[in-house]
C-alpha cells in the first residue's frame, strides 16, 4: 500500500516537532520528589539527563507551601510562540511561583491558571531559575 502525500507530510511534520522538542523531559517531577533526590534530575526525550541545581529547588520551595511542593511540576515551561516578545506560564502553582518571584501577589480568592510575561520578566525568571525553567516552543 502506498503512502499518500498527506501521510508523508504528516510523518515529516511529526518528526520535525519531535526533533525540536527532544530537549524536553519525558515526564516532569514534582518539587517534592526532586528535593528528595540526589542528584535531582529528569530524563529528556533524547535520553540525555537534565539535572536541577539544588539551591534553585530550595529557593523555589520557599515560595510555596509544603502541599504545593507536591503539585509543582518541574521544569516550569515558559511557552514561546505567536506572541513575539511574550511568554506564557500555565498552571496555578507554577503561576504562583512566577508571580512571587516577580514581586506580584495573587489575590487570596483568585486562582490564576495562566500568566503572560514580557521579555524583561522572562529574563528575570530565567536568571533566577535557569535549571528549573525551560522554554517550550509552540506555533
N, C-alpha and C positions, 0 to 999 in steps of 0.2 A: 504494500500500500504506500502510495506516495504522499509525502508531506505537502500540505497546502502552503501557499505563500503566507497566509495568516498564521499558521502554526510555526513556520520558520521565524517570522518576525517576533512572535510571542516568545519563542525559545531564546532568541538572541537578546531581547529586552530583559528577560528573566535573568540571564547570565550576567548582563551588564549591571543590573541592580544588585545582584549578589556580590559582584566584584567590588562595587562601590562600598557596600556595607560589610565587607569582610572583617573590618577592624572592630565591629560591634560585638559585644558578648553574646554567646549562645543563649545565656539566660542571665538575668541580673540577680543579685543577692541583696538581702536586707542589711541595713546598717548594723543591726544587732548581730547577724551572722558574721559579718566582716570584722566586727570588733572582737569576736572570739577566735578568729583565725590568725595563724602565724605562719607565713605571711598572708595578709588579706588579699585575695585575688579572685579573678574570674577567667574562664577560658573563652577566648574570642572565636568567632565563626571560622576563622582561618587556622585555628589550632594554637595560635600564639597565646601567651599569658599576659593579662593586664593586672598589674599589681598596684594596689592603692597605698598611698602613704598613710601610715598610722596616725600621724599628727593631724592630717586632714580629717580623718574619720572622727578623732576625738574632738576637734574643733566643731565639726558639723553636729556631733552629738549634743553639744551644749545648747544648740538652738531648739532642741526637741525634747519632749517628754520621753520617758522610757518606753511607753506604749507606742509612740511614733517611731522609735528606733526599729521596731518590728515591721512597720508599714513602709518606711522609706526604702525604695529600691535604688541601688546604685549600679552603675553611674547614673546621675541625673542627666537626661537628654535635653540639650538646648537645640530645638528644631530650627533649622535654617532653610529657607526656600524662597517662595514667591515674594515675600515682603523684604525687599532688599534693605540691608542695614538693620533689620529687626530679627529677633529670635522669639521663640515661644517655648515655655515650660508648661507641662501639663501634669496634673495630679495634685491633690490637696496638700499632701505632706511635702512634696518637692517644692511647691509654691510657697509653703510656709517657711522653709529654709531660705529660699531665694529672697523673699520679702524681708526676712530678718537680716540677712547679710547686707541688703541694700538700705537698711535702716527704716524700712516701711513696715507698718504693722497691719495685720489682718484685723478687721473688726470682729469683736468677740462672737457675734452671732452669724457671721458670714463665713461660708466655706468656699474659698476660691479654688477653682479647678484648673484654671489656666491664666497665665500672665504673659504679657508681651514685654520684651526687653529691647531697649535701644542699644546701639553699638557700645557706648560707654559702659552701660550696665553689664553687658555681656563680658566685656574685658575685665571689669571689676570681679565678676564671679569667677572667670577663668583664672585670674591672677591668684585669687584666694584658694581655689579648689581645682587645680589642674588635673589631678588624677581621679577626682570623684565626679567630674562633669565631662560630658563628651558632646560633640556636635553630631547631630543627626540630620543628614541632608534629605530633603524631600521636594518634590515638584508636582 
